[in-house]
Amino acid sequence: MTTTATVRVTRTGRGSGQGRPWEIVIDGAVVGSLRSGDSLEVPVEPGHYVLRVRSMRYLASPECSVAPGEGQVVAFSCRARPQHPFIVQRSVIWLVASLVTHQSWIRLTPDEVDGPAGGVTEAAGSVTKPAGVITEEPAVKTAPRQPRAMPESNGEPVLTVNKLTKRFGHRTAFSEVSFEVFGGEVFGFLGPNGAGKTTTVRTLGTLIAPTSGSATVAGIPLSPENGVEIRQRISIMPEAPGLYLRLTVAENLEYFAGLYGLHHPETRITSALEAVNLGDRAGDLCGGLSKGLRQRVGLARTLLSDPAIMFLDEPTSGLDPVAAREVHDLVDGLRQRGVTIFLTTHRLDEAEKLCDRVAILNTTLRTIGRPADLRAQLFKGALMVETLKPLGDPDALFASLATVDSWRDVGAGTYELSVTDPRLAAPEVTRGLVGVGADVLSIRETQHSLEDVYLELIDEDVEARKS
């Protein structure tokens, strides 16, 4: 998606929360953060958006509606309002005042910009205001949009990992791992038990710190001081969704929306439930749902914050085939919407069906690529030939065919031929069999699965450890 408009926000002045980052929120989604003196440009498509600035202490500006046109830049300055002289800066009083009047503690005003200026409109109407005028009343949101937390359809990586390592004492969980994940793809992370998959997810999710190496998650460098900002851009769904079974589906999502700091989350909850086909189960107790339906609720929870990256750790573990297929359909639907998904799984058929690319980890990264490319790298082309009766002299026949590199007798008139290009070899093999009077039952290309690739690489590791 090509963006041709820009929203620019600059934080100026001093005041409350000086050392804390402030969030830029467009249509309810956090799209960036600012420290004092910073300026951030957010590329958007031309259209109508609701903008506000919110601090980490739940203090916020009034909402305003902006309507940048093609090639336009809408610029704003934000700063803390002067504190009321009768408010004593004590933690309890400050907290109460913040919660009661949280929409009046940050001032957000339009700036003059070079070039065409975007429209700043009243939130509840369509009257365009001149530059420098902004409504001071909380805005009434227009029709809900589904903005991305960052642009993800431009081919840029949303996750970059460079020689990342995690050790626990003398034990290495994973070592020197490097890869990139691009916006809108489903990236599979495969490996045996103890290979370091979940530890990698926990590290990238800022739950534990790496021992060495670096990473950039959703455009933010992985570091302790950036942990809060990274967690606002991602979501993690563990193998067990961790729902409160005595609460309804909607109550669970309302609770987690509060933890995410989402104000007025009703629209987000409705959209998330519709995305996982649970719109009619909002009032059901989670304790009465099947495991498959609970996994769907877990997926809905990960969608609440409109994450740039979703980390799904074994989302179909323990599910029956029907429930697993439903989760597969949901993941595929999220991919169609442009959501970036980092998927760890032991089910290789699942990875082959869902993933655009896969990485195979066994403490170190063994390989990475598209499943079809990995098969081509590890296995030569092969044809499986089946005849009604065993050939009289198969060695003489197959040795005379230029496209056949080698062959082996599988038994009962079945032969596996190693070839460079199955499409070129099949016609020549057919002519050769007919020439010696063989009754041909079938000639088919041997298809190696992602499981074959996985087992080949893991077996290499096992043999290396034995030597």
PyMOL commands that set and color helices and strands:
alter all, ss='L'
color gray80, all
select helices_A, chain A and resi 91-100+102-104+197-204+224-233+249-259+266-275+279-281+286-288+291-303+321-336+348-354+371-378+394-399+422-435+450-466
alter helices_A, ss='H'
color red, helices_A
select strands_A, chain A and resi 5-11+22-26+29-34+39-44+49-55+64-67+73-80+106-110+119-121+128-129+157-168+171-182+186-190+212-217+220-221+234-237+309-313+340-344+357-361+365-369+381-387+404-411+414-419+440-445
alter strands_A, ss='S'
color yellow, strands_A
deselect
rebuild
show_as cartoon
